[in-house]
């Protein structure tokens, strides 16, 4: 499994640590809310909403430098729109990896 990183954020910031901190603060605030909404919609089996949640979350995945995971999220989003939930566990593992990472930084 890939490891989240701040490479993209560092690249965007051009060394501006204040900017980096603002971006991280936003991600740390939004990610848990978006993840909870995703899990709630999974429980309700509302696959249209789940696909929308994955769409939102995949941007955070990208910002945290998880290229392979972004590809998985894209495939999962498309598959959800066809009522296919086969990548759910794989996606949930990505969310757990991000959660663990954000709790450490």
C-alpha positions in Angstrom: 0.0 0.0 0.0 1.2 3.5 -0.8 2.1 5.9 1.9 0.5 9.4 2.0 2.9 12.2 1.7 3.1 16.0 1.5 5.1 16.2 -1.8 2.3 17.7 -3.8 1.4 20.2 -1.1 5.1 21.1 -0.8 5.3 21.6 -4.5 2.2 23.8 -4.6 3.4 25.9 -1.7 6.8 26.7 -3.1 8.2 26.5 0.5 5.4 28.7 2.0 4.9 26.8 5.3 1.9 29.0 6.2 0.2 27.9 3.0 1.1 24.2 3.7 -0.4 24.5 7.2 -3.6 26.0 5.9 -4.1 23.2 3.3 -3.4 20.5 6.0 -5.8 22.2 8.4 -8.5 22.1 5.7 -7.8 18.5 4.8 -7.8 17.5 8.5 -11.2 19.3 9.0 -12.9 18.0 5.8 -11.6 14.5 5.5 -13.3 13.0 8.6 -16.6 14.6 7.7 -16.5 13.4 4.1 -15.4 9.9 5.3 -18.3 9.7 7.8 -20.8 10.8 5.1 -19.3 8.1 2.8 -19.7 5.4 5.5 -23.3 6.5 6.3 -24.3 6.3 2.6 -22.6 2.9 2.4 -24.8 1.7 5.3 -27.9 3.1 3.6 -26.8 1.4 0.4 -27.3 4.7 -1.5 -24.8 3.9 -4.2 -25.4 7.2 -6.1 -24.5 9.2 -2.9 -21.6 6.8 -2.2 -20.2 7.5 -5.7 -20.5 11.3 -5.0 -18.7 10.8 -1.7 -15.9 8.9 -3.5 -15.6 11.6 -6.0 -15.0 14.2 -3.3 -12.6 12.0 -1.4 -10.5 11.1 -4.4 -9.3 14.7 -4.5 -7.9 14.4 -1.0 -6.3 11.1 -2.1 -4.6 12.9 -4.9 -3.4 15.8 -2.8 -1.8 13.4 -0.4 0.3 11.9 -3.2 -1.5 8.5 -3.5 -1.4 8.0 -7.2 -2.4 4.3 -7.3 -5.1 4.9 -4.7 -6.5 7.7 -6.8 -6.8 5.2 -9.7 -8.6 2.8 -7.5 -10.9 5.5 -6.3 -11.7 6.5 -9.9 -12.5 2.9 -10.8 -14.6 2.5 -7.7 -16.6 5.6 -8.4 -17.3 4.4 -12.0 -18.2 0.9 -10.8 -20.6 2.3 -8.1 -22.5 4.1 -10.8 -23.1 0.6 -12.3 -24.1 -0.8 -8.9 -20.8 -2.6 -8.4 -19.4 -2.4 -4.9 -16.6 -4.9 -5.3 -13.9 -2.4 -4.5 -15.4 -1.2 -1.3 -12.9 -3.0 1.0 -10.0 -1.7 -1.0 -11.3 1.8 -0.9 -12.0 1.5 2.9 -8.3 0.5 3.4 -7.2 3.7 1.6 -9.4 5.7 3.9 -7.9 4.0 6.9 -4.4 4.7 5.7 -5.2 8.3 5.2 -6.9 8.6 8.6 -3.9 7.0 10.3 -1.5 9.4 8.5 -3.5 12.5 9.3 -3.6 11.5 13.0 0.2 11.3 13.0 1.0 14.7 11.4 
